[in-house]
Amino acid sequence: MRPRDILSANLRALMASRPDLDTLPKITARSGVTNGTLDRIRRAVVSTRVDELEKLGKAFGIEAWELLRPRGHAALSPLALMLAAHLDGSLQDDALHAAAYAAATVVIDALAPKPGAPVVDDAVPEAAPPAPALAQKEGRAF
């Protein structure tokens, strides 16, 4: 699969999972990437620049390289995306936001069933910090 196809699929998945960024005009307003460029990215008809990837990643609260990660290879989790949307609205400190997002994705990835592995209902990672502790530290409720 071409990188532009992966980017297109991930952009469509992100838009579907984020009501606050579910249209091209909303993404344009948040990212600064033009509506036309976003449309061409979504349709996989253009090779995009790293600058656009960085702007899109920032708009969605993820690293730019994650937009190029194929689904099925630790793809973007809908739960992680919903959490990222919540974090975007609740944390003002960029470093704390990045740390909370990274911790959340580790927990979510650890809980996600691995291909071919039996599903275990009570699998909880040992090293994951509880989210309420982070919220209490900053005086915010999740």
Backbone as CSV, one residue per row, in Angstrom:
resi,resn,N_x,N_y,N_z,CA_x,CA_y,CA_z,C_x,C_y,C_z
1,MET,0.847,-1.174,0.000,0.000,0.000,0.000,0.895,1.240,0.000
2,ARG,0.525,2.208,-0.821,1.297,3.444,-0.920,1.095,4.306,0.333
3,PRO,2.113,5.058,0.718,1.956,5.948,1.887,0.763,6.890,1.752
4,ARG,0.494,7.389,0.562,-0.649,8.298,0.404,-1.971,7.580,0.647
5,ASP,-2.034,6.274,0.346,-3.248,5.503,0.632,-3.426,5.297,2.137
6,ILE,-2.311,5.049,2.823,-2.350,4.892,4.282,-2.786,6.197,4.931
7,LEU,-2.190,7.304,4.477,-2.554,8.620,5.008,-4.032,8.904,4.769
8,SER,-4.519,8.604,3.591,-5.921,8.817,3.264,-6.833,8.008,4.191
9,ALA,-6.512,6.736,4.366,-7.335,5.883,5.241,-7.304,6.382,6.678
10,ASN,-6.126,6.771,7.153,-6.021,7.260,8.534,-6.747,8.595,8.721
11,LEU,-6.670,9.468,7.730,-7.383,10.746,7.826,-8.896,10.498,7.889
12,ARG,-9.391,9.601,7.042,-10.819,9.299,7.064,-11.235,8.677,8.397
13,ALA,-10.384,7.796,8.942,-10.687,7.182,10.240,-10.687,8.231,11.356
14,LEU,-9.722,9.125,11.316,-9.671,10.191,12.315,-10.908,11.079,12.231
15,MET,-11.290,11.432,11.030,-12.469,12.281,10.849,-13.725,11.579,11.370
16,ALA,-13.829,10.288,11.122,-15.008,9.533,11.559,-15.081,9.419,13.078
17,SER,-13.924,9.450,13.730,-13.901,9.254,15.180,-13.914,10.561,15.970
18,ARG,-13.802,11.684,15.294,-13.705,12.969,15.977,-14.792,13.930,15.507
19,PRO,-15.899,14.047,16.244,-16.965,14.972,15.838,-16.480,16.422,15.713
20,ASP,-15.463,16.778,16.489,-14.950,18.137,16.419,-14.088,18.372,15.180
21,LEU,-13.682,17.295,14.495,-12.859,17.402,13.285,-13.391,16.474,12.196
22,ASP,-14.700,16.434,12.034,-15.280,15.484,11.084,-15.531,16.065,9.698
23,THR,-15.172,17.326,9.493,-15.319,17.931,8.166,-14.010,18.614,7.775
24,LEU,-13.817,18.775,6.478,-12.599,19.433,6.005,-12.494,20.876,6.493
25,PRO,-13.577,21.668,6.492,-13.450,23.037,7.017,-13.023,23.084,8.487
26,LYS,-13.506,22.136,9.302,-13.098,22.102,10.709,-11.600,21.792,10.830
27,ILE,-11.119,20.859,10.011,-9.694,20.505,10.050,-8.862,21.677,9.550
28,THR,-9.340,22.344,8.495,-8.628,23.510,7.966,-8.500,24.584,9.039
29,ALA,-9.589,24.837,9.754,-9.561,25.864,10.801,-8.571,25.506,11.900
30,ARG,-8.486,24.242,12.265,-7.599,23.812,13.353,-6.150,23.679,12.895
31,SER,-5.929,23.201,11.650,-4.576,22.853,11.216,-3.896,23.905,10.345
32,GLY,-4.689,24.666,9.603,-4.097,25.597,8.646,-3.821,24.963,7.298
33,VAL,-4.061,23.661,7.148,-3.914,22.994,5.860,-5.157,23.337,5.043
34,THR,-4.964,23.732,3.791,-6.095,24.186,2.995,-7.107,23.074,2.734
35,ASN,-8.336,23.501,2.529,-9.430,22.582,2.242,-9.121,21.726,1.006
36,GLY,-8.578,22.343,-0.032,-8.248,21.625,-1.262,-7.185,20.562,-1.035
37,THR,-6.156,20.910,-0.271,-5.099,19.943,0.039,-5.663,18.791,0.849
38,LEU,-6.495,19.103,1.840,-7.110,18.043,2.645,-7.964,17.125,1.781
39,ASP,-8.710,17.693,0.859,-9.546,16.877,-0.025,-8.671,15.948,-0.869
40,ARG,-7.567,16.448,-1.389,-6.669,15.613,-2.204,-5.989,14.544,-1.355
41,ILE,-5.651,14.868,-0.096,-5.081,13.867,0.810,-6.120,12.794,1.096
42,ARG,-7.339,13.209,1.378,-8.410,12.262,1.700,-8.696,11.331,0.530
43,ARG,-8.562,11.831,-0.702,-8.810,11.005,-1.879,-7.540,10.287,-2.354
44,ALA,-6.408,10.477,-1.680,-5.123,9.829,-2.010,-4.657,10.157,-3.418
45,VAL,-4.861,11.395,-3.835,-4.428,11.783,-5.173,-3.206,12.706,-5.154
46,VAL,-2.639,12.903,-3.975,-1.504,13.813,-3.881,-0.488,13.269,-2.885
47,SER,0.776,13.497,-3.193,1.826,13.253,-2.202,1.902,14.526,-1.380
48,THR,1.840,14.392,-0.077,1.797,15.581,0.764,3.167,15.873,1.357
49,ARG,3.345,17.071,1.785,4.606,17.494,2.384,4.616,17.171,3.873
50,VAL,5.800,17.099,4.419,5.957,16.849,5.849,5.310,17.972,6.656
51,ASP,5.357,19.185,6.157,4.728,20.311,6.855,3.237,20.063,7.082
52,GLU,2.551,19.538,6.057,1.126,19.238,6.210,0.914,18.105,7.208
53,LEU,1.793,17.093,7.161,1.674,15.989,8.123,1.801,16.505,9.549
54,GLU,2.760,17.383,9.779,2.955,17.941,11.117,1.734,18.730,11.562
55,LYS,1.178,19.538,10.681,0.006,20.335,11.024,-1.198,19.437,11.310
56,LEU,-1.385,18.399,10.479,-2.501,17.484,10.698,-2.333,16.704,11.995
57,GLY,-1.115,16.223,12.240,-0.857,15.503,13.481,-1.163,16.369,14.689
58,LYS,-0.708,17.599,14.662,-0.963,18.508,15.783,-2.465,18.760,15.951
59,ALA,-3.171,18.929,14.851,-4.617,19.178,14.921,-5.341,18.011,15.576
60,PHE,-4.899,16.780,15.288,-5.556,15.597,15.845,-4.930,15.130,17.159
61,GLY,-3.873,15.798,17.608,-3.255,15.432,18.879,-2.386,14.190,18.801
62,ILE,-1.817,13.918,17.627,-0.936,12.765,17.460,0.347,13.204,16.777
63,GLU,1.325,12.345,16.784,2.576,12.623,16.080,2.346,12.468,14.580
64,ALA,3.054,13.251,13.779,2.883,13.221,12.325,3.123,11.822,11.753
65,TRP,4.108,11.105,12.257,4.416,9.781,11.713,3.280,8.788,11.921
66,GLU,2.448,9.018,12.946,1.332,8.107,13.191,0.309,8.148,12.059
67,LEU,0.271,9.228,11.317,-0.628,9.328,10.176,-0.216,8.388,9.045
68,LEU,1.031,7.934,9.067,1.541,7.059,8.011,1.661,5.605,8.449
69,ARG,1.196,5.309,9.660,1.265,3.939,10.177,0.073,3.156,9.638
70,PRO,0.335,2.042,8.928,-0.778,1.272,8.363,-1.679,0.689,9.438
71,ARG,-2.959,0.590,9.138,-3.899,-0.065,10.035,-3.498,-1.534,10.096
72,GLY,-3.711,-2.152,11.251,-3.290,-3.539,11.416,-1.871,-3.646,11.941
73,HIS,-1.144,-2.545,11.937,0.193,-2.480,12.520,0.137,-1.463,13.643
74,ALA,-0.527,-1.838,14.724,-0.757,-0.924,15.849,-1.464,0.332,15.349
75,ALA,-2.534,0.130,14.620,-3.286,1.231,14.028,-3.863,2.143,15.102
76,LEU,-4.306,3.292,14.669,-4.901,4.257,15.578,-6.161,3.665,16.191
77,SER,-6.196,3.584,17.478,-7.330,3.014,18.193,-8.443,4.049,18.316
78,PRO,-9.700,3.679,17.999,-10.795,4.636,18.178,-10.910,5.122,19.628
79,LEU,-10.652,4.227,20.583,-10.693,4.636,21.985,-9.584,5.647,22.276
80,ALA,-8.400,5.402,21.735,-7.295,6.347,21.930,-7.624,7.691,21.296
81,LEU,-8.282,7.669,20.140,-8.645,8.918,19.476,-9.683,9.697,20.276
82,MET,-10.658,8.982,20.853,-11.647,9.665,21.695,-10.974,10.256,22.925
83,LEU,-10.037,9.515,23.500,-9.305,10.025,24.650,-8.484,11.249,24.252
84,ALA,-7.855,11.181,23.085,-7.068,12.325,22.614,-7.946,13.560,22.455
85,ALA,-9.154,13.369,21.933,-10.073,14.502,21.785,-10.400,15.099,23.149
86,HIS,-10.619,14.228,24.130,-10.911,14.710,25.476,-9.709,15.451,26.057
87,LEU,-8.531,14.875,25.874,-7.322,15.517,26.382,-7.102,16.872,25.722
88,ASP,-7.387,16.959,24.416,-7.225,18.237,23.727,-8.043,19.335,24.377
89,GLY,-9.234,18.972,24.851,-10.099,19.974,25.446,-9.839,20.241,26.916
90,SER,-9.055,19.373,27.568,-8.934,19.521,29.012,-7.539,19.888,29.512
91,LEU,-6.525,19.645,28.750,-5.168,19.935,29.228,-4.552,21.083,28.438
92,GLN,-4.088,22.090,29.129,-3.503,23.252,28.479,-1.985,23.167,28.364
93,ASP,-1.348,22.404,29.221,0.104,22.257,29.219,0.499,21.213,28.172
94,ASP,1.270,21.623,27.145,1.637,20.719,26.052,2.412,19.497,26.534
95,ALA,3.333,19.673,27.456,4.127,18.543,27.943,3.251,17.554,28.705
96,LEU,2.361,18.059,29.527,1.450,17.189,30.270,0.489,16.484,29.315
97,HIS,0.017,17.216,28.312,-0.871,16.624,27.309,-0.163,15.466,26.606
98,ALA,1.064,15.672,26.165,1.808,14.620,25.461,2.042,13.418,26.366
99,ALA,2.372,13.659,27.620,2.614,12.561,28.560,1.335,11.778,28.833
100,ALA,0.231,12.485,29.015,-1.041,11.809,29.280,-1.487,11.006,28.067
101,TYR,-1.315,11.567,26.890,-1.689,10.857,25.669,-0.827,9.609,25.492
102,ALA,0.471,9.746,25.704,1.368,8.596,25.553,1.019,7.498,26.550
103,ALA,0.763,7.875,27.787,0.392,6.878,28.798,-0.923,6.193,28.434
104,ALA,-1.869,6.965,27.955,-3.159,6.388,27.585,-3.033,5.425,26.414
105,THR,-2.247,5.782,25.419,-2.101,4.884,24.272,-1.373,3.608,24.651
106,VAL,-0.430,3.679,25.583,0.244,2.464,26.052,-0.770,1.530,26.704
107,VAL,-1.625,2.079,27.542,-2.640,1.270,28.216,-3.605,0.680,27.197
108,ILE,-4.078,1.499,26.288,-5.034,1.028,25.282,-4.405,-0.038,24.400
109,ASP,-3.176,0.188,23.959,-2.499,-0.814,23.129,-2.284,-2.107,23.889
110,ALA,-1.973,-2.004,25.175,-1.760,-3.210,25.983,-3.059,-3.995,26.154
111,LEU,-4.171,-3.292,26.186,-5.460,-3.952,26.357,-6.012,-4.514,25.056
112,ALA,-5.535,-4.008,23.929,-6.045,-4.466,22.634,-5.581,-5.890,22.375
113,PRO,-6.497,-6.747,21.890,-6.099,-8.122,21.594,-5.097,-8.161,20.451
114,LYS,-4.101,-8.998,20.586,-3.097,-9.172,19.547,-3.639,-10.170,18.525
115,PRO,-3.298,-10.008,17.248,-3.781,-10.948,16.234,-3.397,-12.385,16.598
116,GLY,-4.372,-13.256,16.606,-4.124,-14.670,16.894,-4.080,-15.010,18.365
117,ALA,-4.115,-14.007,19.233,-4.053,-14.255,20.676,-5.455,-14.434,21.222
118,PRO,-5.612,-15.264,22.254,-6.941,-15.398,22.851,-7.342,-14.102,23.543
119,VAL,-8.619,-13.810,23.515,-9.125,-12.602,24.157,-9.253,-12.847,25.651
120,VAL,-8.653,-11.947,26.441,-8.713,-12.042,27.896,-9.442,-10.809,28.396
121,ASP,-10.545,-11.014,29.099,-11.367,-9.893,29.535,-10.724,-9.044,30.614
122,ASP,-9.896,-9.626,31.453,-9.366,-8.888,32.600,-7.893,-8.536,32.450
123,ALA,-7.387,-8.408,31.232,-5.982,-8.073,31.017,-5.757,-6.599,31.334
124,VAL,-4.997,-6.316,32.371,-4.672,-4.945,32.751,-3.166,-4.854,32.880
125,PRO,-2.521,-3.939,32.151,-1.067,-3.824,32.242,-0.629,-3.427,33.644
126,GLU,0.483,-3.999,34.070,0.990,-3.758,35.427,1.562,-2.351,35.598
127,ALA,2.281,-1.854,34.591,3.037,-0.615,34.754,2.241,0.634,34.384
128,ALA,0.984,0.519,34.044,0.223,1.678,33.603,-0.197,2.549,34.789
129,PRO,0.126,3.842,34.723,-0.312,4.728,35.801,-1.804,4.979,35.674
130,PRO,-2.528,5.045,36.774,-3.965,5.283,36.683,-4.245,6.710,36.231
131,ALA,-5.188,6.877,35.346,-5.541,8.202,34.834,-6.022,9.142,35.927
132,PRO,-6.807,8.681,36.920,-7.259,9.624,37.948,-6.112,10.289,38.707
133,ALA,-4.997,9.585,38.886,-3.860,10.188,39.588,-3.340,11.384,38.805
134,LEU,-3.296,11.256,37.478,-2.852,12.356,36.642,-3.850,13.510,36.735
135,ALA,-5.123,13.192,36.691,-6.151,14.229,36.767,-6.096,14.945,38.111
136,GLN,-5.890,14.185,39.197,-5.830,14.799,40.510,-4.601,15.679,40.644
137,LYS,-3.496,15.246,40.034,-2.259,16.019,40.122,-2.455,17.405,39.523
138,GLU,-3.209,17.474,38.435,-3.421,18.746,37.768,-4.713,19.441,38.184
139,GLY,-5.475,18.804,39.063,-6.709,19.401,39.511,-7.812,19.348,38.475
140,ARG,-7.685,18.407,37.543,-8.693,18.272,36.493,-9.360,16.915,36.610
141,ALA,-10.596,16.852,36.236,-11.323,15.569,36.228,-11.473,15.104,34.805
142,PHE,-11.269,13.846,34.576,-11.440,13.292,33.223,-12.865,12.906,33.005
